[in-house]
Amino acid sequence: MVNIMIEIRKDSLEAKVIHILKEVYPVTVTDVSKELGIHEGKVELAIKRLAMKGVVELEKLEDKTFIRLVRRDFHMIGSNSTQERSLKRRSGRKAKRASPQEYDGDMFG
């Protein structure tokens, strides 16, 4: 059986959850939602998507459900924040427009 590397977008909620799971264990859905400041329902959906991909497993105990990172062979794709800021700066510049006095065209001449 060949394991295929799983691709996860860097800016996604799944990537944020994985980052927390790399740092802290044991952790519950409630802990992750508090850490990220995101509603628990959204975090649960992200964890279910990761579980379907086989990245995490849910360990259900009597009163809590813990999340465990199972696979570490995933690849984060997408641009990082410094690249995005650079792109915004470059594309956000407006071309210098000629003032009516500098324009040689028929309209103002």
C-alpha positions as CSV (number, residue, x, y, z in Angstrom):
1,M,0.0,0.0,0.0
2,V,1.4,3.4,-1.0
3,N,0.7,6.4,1.2
4,I,-0.1,9.5,-0.7
5,M,0.9,12.8,0.8
6,I,-2.1,14.8,1.9
7,E,-2.3,18.4,0.8
8,I,-3.7,21.0,3.2
9,R,-4.0,24.7,2.5
10,K,-1.8,26.9,4.8
11,D,-4.5,29.4,5.5
12,S,-7.3,26.8,6.2
13,L,-8.8,26.0,9.5
14,E,-7.5,22.4,9.1
15,A,-3.9,23.8,9.0
16,K,-4.5,25.7,12.2
17,V,-5.9,22.7,14.0
18,I,-2.9,20.6,12.9
19,H,-0.6,23.2,14.2
20,I,-2.2,23.0,17.6
21,L,-2.2,19.2,17.6
22,K,1.6,19.3,16.8
23,E,2.1,21.5,19.9
24,V,-0.3,20.1,22.5
25,Y,-1.6,16.7,23.4
26,P,-4.1,15.7,24.8
27,V,-6.5,18.3,23.4
28,T,-10.2,18.4,23.0
29,V,-12.4,20.1,20.5
30,T,-13.3,22.7,23.1
31,D,-9.6,23.4,23.8
32,V,-8.9,23.9,20.1
33,S,-11.9,26.2,19.6
34,K,-10.9,28.3,22.6
35,E,-7.3,28.5,21.4
36,L,-8.4,29.6,17.9
37,G,-11.3,31.8,19.1
38,I,-13.6,30.0,16.6
39,H,-17.0,28.5,17.2
40,E,-16.9,24.9,18.3
41,G,-19.1,23.7,15.5
42,K,-16.7,25.0,12.8
43,V,-13.8,23.3,14.6
44,E,-15.7,20.1,14.7
45,L,-16.3,20.2,11.0
46,A,-12.7,20.8,10.3
47,I,-11.7,17.9,12.5
48,K,-14.2,15.6,10.8
49,R,-12.7,16.6,7.4
50,L,-9.2,15.7,8.8
51,A,-10.6,12.4,10.2
52,M,-12.0,11.5,6.8
53,K,-8.5,12.2,5.3
54,G,-7.0,10.0,8.0
55,V,-4.9,12.7,9.5
56,V,-6.5,12.6,13.0
57,E,-8.4,10.2,15.1
58,L,-11.0,10.9,17.7
59,E,-10.5,9.1,21.1
60,K,-13.9,9.1,22.9
61,L,-13.8,8.7,26.6
62,E,-16.7,8.8,29.1
63,D,-17.0,12.6,29.3
64,K,-14.6,14.0,26.6
65,T,-13.4,13.4,23.1
66,F,-9.8,13.9,22.5
67,I,-8.2,14.5,19.1
68,R,-5.0,12.7,18.2
69,L,-2.7,13.5,15.2
70,V,-2.2,10.1,13.4
71,R,-0.4,11.1,10.2
72,R,2.4,13.6,9.8
73,D,2.9,13.1,6.0
74,F,0.9,16.1,4.9
75,H,2.1,19.0,2.7
76,M,1.0,22.6,3.4
77,I,0.2,24.3,0.1
78,G,-0.6,27.9,-0.8
79,S,1.2,31.2,-0.3
80,N,2.3,32.3,3.1
81,S,1.4,35.6,4.7
82,T,4.6,37.4,3.7
83,Q,4.1,36.5,0.1
84,E,0.5,37.6,0.2
85,R,1.5,41.0,1.7
86,S,4.1,41.4,-1.0
87,L,1.6,40.7,-3.7
88,K,-0.9,43.1,-2.2
89,R,1.7,45.9,-2.0
90,R,2.8,45.3,-5.6
91,S,-0.7,45.0,-7.1
92,G,-2.1,47.7,-4.9
93,R,0.0,50.5,-6.4
94,K,-1.9,52.8,-8.6
95,A,-0.2,54.0,-11.8
96,K,0.6,57.7,-11.7
97,R,-1.9,59.5,-13.8
98,A,-1.0,62.6,-15.8
99,S,-2.7,65.8,-14.7
100,P,-4.7,67.7,-17.2
101,Q,-1.7,70.2,-17.6
102,E,0.7,67.3,-18.5
103,Y,-1.7,65.7,-20.9
104,D,-0.9,66.3,-24.6
105,G,-4.0,64.6,-26.1
106,D,-6.8,66.1,-28.1
107,M,-9.2,66.5,-25.2
108,F,-7.2,69.1,-23.2
109,G,-5.2,70.6,-26.0
